[in-house]
Amino acid sequence: MNIISKFTVGSEEGISDLITIIDASVYALHQELVPEKDIKKHIEEDIDPRKMINDLNDLSNQLIITYSDDQPVGYSILKSGVSHPSLSEEKRATEMSFVILPEFNSPEIRESLWKKSRSAASFTDIIWINMMTNDPLLEFLKESGFSVAADTTAGPFHLPSHILQLEISKKQEKQRFY
């Protein structure tokens, strides 16, 4: 299995790969909790490729897609300068989305996407994620150093979630790069 995580631009191909993952992951994450017709309606009406292209062409946003044997299987979106009320306003925050399709949720794929995402966010003080409580990646992120900062809701259906945060130690960063 050939696994690669790489930065992707808001091109037609990049957006197509992203939408493929989003559609499948929205369905997989919500199928036990939300009626199928509501999920399909959300996918058809609320996932807008033009808006995604505009978002990804904002220089403060970065998209990383993980491929397994050339098939898109996960993504991370980093939005720098975006904070959450439960986090310290004195620190630079970066919001992260972190998604892997359930059938590809393996240690190798998680590590590939996490390492690339973590490296891309080395400039910030805090990485935060709004992660649904039923997301299978929740435990991986906690094992990677994230802690729960607040309880809230997430996604188009406002289901229970946690605001997870990871404080970036600048001392560790300097040691890592020298």
Phi and psi in degrees as a GROMACS rama.xvg file:
@    title "Ramachandran Plot"
@    xaxis  label "Phi"
@    yaxis  label "Psi"
@TYPE xy
-98.1115  112.764  ASN-2
-113.325  130.431  ILE-3
-143.38  136.411  ILE-4
-113.378  127.254  SER-5
-143.422  153.909  LYS-6
-65.5532  140.401  PHE-7
-131.715  139.782  THR-8
-93.1321  167.644  VAL-9
-78.5741  49.5608  GLY-10
-86.3402  174.364  SER-11
-59.6786  -43.9508  GLU-12
-67.3713  -43.8513  GLU-13
-61.4446  -44.1422  GLY-14
-67.5177  -38.4668  ILE-15
-60.3547  -45.417  SER-16
-63.8786  -41.8524  ASP-17
-62.6043  -45.6865  LEU-18
-64.8173  -36.6864  ILE-19
-56.7307  -45.6186  THR-20
-70.2193  -44.5395  ILE-21
-59.2578  -50.009  ILE-22
-56.7876  -48.9871  ASP-23
-66.8818  -39.4381  ALA-24
-73.3709  -36.3171  SER-25
-61.1339  -45.5848  VAL-26
-62.7287  -49.2131  TYR-27
-62.9112  -39.087  ALA-28
-75.848  -26.3465  LEU-29
-109.222  -9.62818  HIS-30
-58.8123  -29.9381  GLN-31
-85.2948  -12.7957  GLU-32
-115.951  -21.1369  LEU-33
-131.684  141.383  VAL-34
-56.7048  139.964  PRO-35
-56.1541  -37.447  GLU-36
-63.3259  -33.6857  LYS-37
-70.6097  -37.6576  ASP-38
-65.0336  -47.7341  ILE-39
-60.7387  -41.2295  LYS-40
-62.0424  -44.1192  LYS-41
-60.7255  -46.755  HIS-42
-61.7322  -44.0214  ILE-43
-70.061  -38.8979  GLU-44
-98.2368  -28.5639  GLU-45
-107.708  -12.2875  ASP-46
-95.8621  103.849  ILE-47
-111.319  109.185  ASP-48
-57.1064  -37.951  PRO-49
-63.4172  -42.1681  ARG-50
-64.7688  -39.8805  LYS-51
-62.8866  -42.0828  MET-52
-61.3433  -45.2958  ILE-53
-61.8681  -44.4201  ASN-54
-61.0502  -43.6251  ASP-55
-76.1724  -19.1495  LEU-56
-87.1159  -0.75519  ASN-57
-74.2014  126.19  ASP-58
-64.9924  -15.0614  LEU-59
-87.8814  -0.559288  SER-60
-113.108  143.189  ASN-61
-133.143  138.84  GLN-62
-114.171  130.26  LEU-63
-121.709  127.789  ILE-64
-116.398  136.962  ILE-65
-101.765  132.99  THR-66
-117.015  140.55  TYR-67
-119.527  115.707  SER-68
49.5511  48.1357  ASP-69
68.8374  6.93573  ASP-70
-100.874  129.342  GLN-71
-68.5564  124.993  PRO-72
-127.426  -9.05949  VAL-73
-167.995  163.362  GLY-74
-152.394  161.227  TYR-75
-137.066  134.83  SER-76
-119.025  127.024  ILE-77
-108.518  126.522  LEU-78
-120.219  102.383  LYS-79
-78.0467  149.97  SER-80
80.4846  8.68599  GLY-81
-106.867  120.832  VAL-82
-112.152  -178.645  SER-83
-134.631  144.648  HIS-84
-55.6306  -25.7625  PRO-85
-81.5088  -3.18773  SER-86
-104.624  158.085  LEU-87
-62.6927  130.736  SER-88
-77.9484  -12.621  GLU-89
-81.7342  -8.99762  GLU-90
-113.731  148.588  LYS-91
-73.1356  127.154  ARG-92
-115.407  148.712  ALA-93
-130.46  124.829  THR-94
-83.8033  139.558  GLU-95
-127.777  137.829  MET-96
-103.674  139.481  SER-97
-140.879  108.341  PHE-98
-133.607  132.78  VAL-99
-133.887  133.641  ILE-100
-61.63  136.22  LEU-101
-53.4354  -38.1528  PRO-102
-72.4144  -9.45474  GLU-103
-116.511  12.1038  PHE-104
-77.4145  82.9972  ASN-105
-120.192  160.498  SER-106
-55.7874  -39.8627  PRO-107
-64.9763  -43.6899  GLU-108
-70.2503  -43.059  ILE-109
-58.7361  -47.0061  ARG-110
-63.604  -40.8631  GLU-111
-61.9577  -49.4032  SER-112
-67.4542  -41.2477  LEU-113
-65.6385  -44.5163  TRP-114
-61.5104  -43.5603  LYS-115
-66.5681  -42.1625  LYS-116
-65.7579  -44.7463  SER-117
-63.6548  -41.2321  ARG-118
-63.2104  -40.9588  SER-119
-68.8229  -22.006  ALA-120
-101.192  16.6691  ALA-121
-67.384  -14.8228  SER-122
-81.1771  -10.1557  PHE-123
-99.8787  171.087  THR-124
-96.2139  -35.3458  ASP-125
-137.668  132.453  ILE-126
-102.816  133.447  ILE-127
-132.97  151.995  TRP-128
-139.186  137.585  ILE-129
-96.9666  103.123  ASN-130
-115.557  126.744  MET-131
-60.7021  145.196  MET-132
-65.7315  -21.8989  THR-133
-95.7156  6.79386  ASN-134
-73.0484  126.236  ASP-135
-64.1693  -16.0883  PRO-136
-84.2268  -6.99784  LEU-137
-56.387  -47.6518  LEU-138
-65.1788  -39.5542  GLU-139
-59.3706  -44.4055  PHE-140
-65.5648  -38.2592  LEU-141
-64.0043  -41.8579  LYS-142
-64.9009  -24.9181  GLU-143
-85.3681  1.57829  SER-144
113.138  -5.00955  GLY-145
-72.7694  148.209  PHE-146
-129.108  158.122  SER-147
-78.0376  123.527  VAL-148
-99.0119  -28.1836  ALA-149
-166.711  158.052  ALA-150
-101.83  140.366  ASP-151
-157.578  -153.296  THR-152
-128.897  161.262  THR-153
-144.09  161.655  ALA-154
76.1807  178.928  GLY-155
-67.2842  -18.2522  PRO-156
-108.448  7.21022  PHE-157
50.7013  55.4034  HIS-158
-90.6255  159.267  LEU-159
-56.6614  137.561  PRO-160
-149.949  173.427  SER-161
-122.293  143.028  HIS-162
-86.981  115.033  ILE-163
-100.208  143.239  LEU-164
-132.919  148.956  GLN-165
-132.603  115.837  LEU-166
-83.055  131.562  GLU-167
-92.2864  122.596  ILE-168
-87.3363  117.524  SER-169
-65.3089  -30.8604  LYS-170
-63.4206  -44.3394  LYS-171
-64.0483  -39.9498  GLN-172
-60.2739  -45.705  GLU-173
-63.0043  -41.9703  LYS-174
-64.3646  -36.3248  GLN-175
-66.3953  -32.9871  ARG-176
-98.0977  1.17189  PHE-177
